[in-house]
Amino acid sequence: MVHFSTIALALASVLPRLTQGAGLHTAAVAKGKLYFGSATDNPELTDAPYLAQLSNTDDFGQITPGNAQKWDASEPSQNTFSYTKGDDIANLAATNGQKLRCHTLVWHSQLPNWVSSGSWTNATLLAAMKNHITNVVTHYKGKCYAWDVANEALNEDGTYRDNIFYQYIGEAYLPIAFATAAAADPDAKLYYNDYNIESAGSKSTGAQRIVKLVQQYGAKIDGVGLQAHFIVGSTPSQSAQTTNLAAFTALGVDVAYTELDIRMTLPSTAALLTQQSTDYQNTVAACVANAKCVGVTIWDYTDKYSWVPNTFSGQGDACPWDANLVKKPAYADILAALGGTTSTTSATSTFVTTTTTAGSGGTTGVPLYGQCGGSGWTGGTTCASGTCKYATEWYSQCV
Ligand SMILES: O[C@@H]1[C@@H](O)[C@H](O[C@@H]2CO[C@@H](O[C@@H]3CO[C@@H](O[C@@H]4CO[C@@H](O)[C@H](O)[C@H]4O)[C@H](O)[C@H]3O)[C@H](O)[C@H]2O)OC[C@H]1O
């Protein structure tokens, strides 16, 4: 039967809270990484609380535009370029002092029709691809820490994806794309980026083949981006990821986790959130363990704007912050992987802990996280009036 079993342990709150000034990016830098970052997208930037957290450089020292720089956004019709949305995000990064990972130049998806359905020859598509890369990379010259030059060029078995570029240009489109990007912005780090290359296997081997291909061609390739769109409980182990990262960095390139999120079949449970937390920790720890892993980017930080529910039906809750912008357990475990610590601080208002029965919207034994919200919330566990009581699994209210 669905019911709440409320055990109110009215405590002067001594629940763990994260130390101010020791966020994810701060901890990553202390570990020798360049950044901890998040993807974002233009529509979300009108959400002031969202924007405030995205701009919190204690947690995020880097941002990636989730859509604004893709081909359909940046060159919607041939040789007509549109940079407004990409500029908004580039300017935000500059204002905040955050690195910008630029995403992406050559990808089979989110292509405008004039590319995907065009009537091409080898020479005309090559010219169009080079023109696209030259214009976009030149526009953002000096602003991108890194470019994802080529995205998802591989099938799961490590063979080349039969995209339009491969069809008309062959595998040479890859080194040509890298060489063209390098000519337009010699200082940007140039990455090959893909998913399901986070542990050893045919596709990871295929990505290593692409690195060697570009190198043999004499073009510049600086890194491999491992997207890391994972599933709770099916995420590769830390050691599997560490071994895999080493296979890339042995080729003389950097690596980065570029789109990390860890989705689950909804509804979430305490067990799933605990496993998710462990999965996040293992992935971030694998990056920490490799000196040439430069950073970790999560594919947006909050479930409120995650791409997952729109793409994978029935799945979600993939981010370290919930839809109310409250930190989930994964936050503390990511921080722990980065060598950060949580501290115990007392709060000024009474915090009421609750346990619930599975199926009631919470799960027995789930500890509240020490955050309040709603009317009267002044942040953390403090209420301007009333006391902080359980409202949802990860969210409490001043009542
Ligand atoms: O607003 C969204 C954007 O956020 C979205 O960005 C792309 C998301 O990820 C990258 O492309 C996807 C990577 O995952 C593939 O599915 C995988 C299939 O195998 C599974 O094992 C694995 O777990 C899955 O992740 C998707 O098919 C790819 O589309 C890409 O780099 C981002 O740009 O793009 C769509 C917008 O609506």
PDBQT file of the ligand as one rigid body, heavy atoms in Angstrom, charges set to zero:
ROOT
HETATM    1  O1  LIG A 401      18.965  19.273 -27.567  1.00  0.00    +0.000 OA
HETATM    2  C1  LIG A 401      19.491  18.054 -28.032  1.00  0.00    +0.000 C 
HETATM    3  C2  LIG A 401      21.000  18.027 -27.827  1.00  0.00    +0.000 C 
HETATM    4  O2  LIG A 401      21.318  18.047 -26.444  1.00  0.00    +0.000 OA
HETATM    5  C3  LIG A 401      21.553  16.737 -28.438  1.00  0.00    +0.000 C 
HETATM    6  O3  LIG A 401      22.957  16.753 -28.332  1.00  0.00    +0.000 OA
HETATM    7  C4  LIG A 401      23.594  15.549 -28.737  1.00  0.00    +0.000 C 
HETATM    8  C5  LIG A 401      23.459  14.457 -27.687  1.00  0.00    +0.000 C 
HETATM    9  O4  LIG A 401      24.526  13.525 -27.728  1.00  0.00    +0.000 OA
HETATM   10  C6  LIG A 401      25.252  13.307 -28.912  1.00  0.00    +0.000 C 
HETATM   11  O5  LIG A 401      24.563  12.520 -29.836  1.00  0.00    +0.000 OA
HETATM   12  C7  LIG A 401      23.863  11.378 -29.343  1.00  0.00    +0.000 C 
HETATM   13  C8  LIG A 401      24.768  10.435 -28.589  1.00  0.00    +0.000 C 
HETATM   14  O6  LIG A 401      24.030   9.321 -28.141  1.00  0.00    +0.000 OA
HETATM   15  C9  LIG A 401      23.400   8.562 -29.196  1.00  0.00    +0.000 C 
HETATM   16  O7  LIG A 401      22.675   7.510 -28.613  1.00  0.00    +0.000 OA
HETATM   17  C10 LIG A 401      23.479   6.485 -28.033  1.00  0.00    +0.000 C 
HETATM   18  C11 LIG A 401      23.066   5.169 -28.645  1.00  0.00    +0.000 C 
HETATM   19  O8  LIG A 401      23.825   4.130 -28.027  1.00  0.00    +0.000 OA
HETATM   20  C12 LIG A 401      23.607   4.030 -26.628  1.00  0.00    +0.000 C 
HETATM   21  O9  LIG A 401      24.369   2.936 -26.130  1.00  0.00    +0.000 OA
HETATM   22  C13 LIG A 401      24.075   5.305 -25.949  1.00  0.00    +0.000 C 
HETATM   23  O10 LIG A 401      23.829   5.225 -24.556  1.00  0.00    +0.000 OA
HETATM   24  C14 LIG A 401      23.302   6.478 -26.541  1.00  0.00    +0.000 C 
HETATM   25  O11 LIG A 401      23.777   7.711 -25.996  1.00  0.00    +0.000 OA
HETATM   26  C15 LIG A 401      22.460   9.432 -29.976  1.00  0.00    +0.000 C 
HETATM   27  O12 LIG A 401      21.930   8.682 -31.055  1.00  0.00    +0.000 OA
HETATM   28  C16 LIG A 401      23.186  10.660 -30.496  1.00  0.00    +0.000 C 
HETATM   29  O13 LIG A 401      22.293  11.561 -31.120  1.00  0.00    +0.000 OA
HETATM   30  C17 LIG A 401      25.648  14.550 -29.656  1.00  0.00    +0.000 C 
HETATM   31  O14 LIG A 401      27.061  14.688 -29.728  1.00  0.00    +0.000 OA
HETATM   32  C18 LIG A 401      25.033  15.800 -29.041  1.00  0.00    +0.000 C 
HETATM   33  O15 LIG A 401      25.178  16.882 -29.934  1.00  0.00    +0.000 OA
HETATM   34  O16 LIG A 401      21.193  16.657 -29.797  1.00  0.00    +0.000 OA
HETATM   35  C19 LIG A 401      19.776  16.609 -30.050  1.00  0.00    +0.000 C 
HETATM   36  C20 LIG A 401      19.152  17.895 -29.502  1.00  0.00    +0.000 C 
HETATM   37  O17 LIG A 401      17.745  17.832 -29.654  1.00  0.00    +0.000 OA
ENDROOT
TORSDOF 0
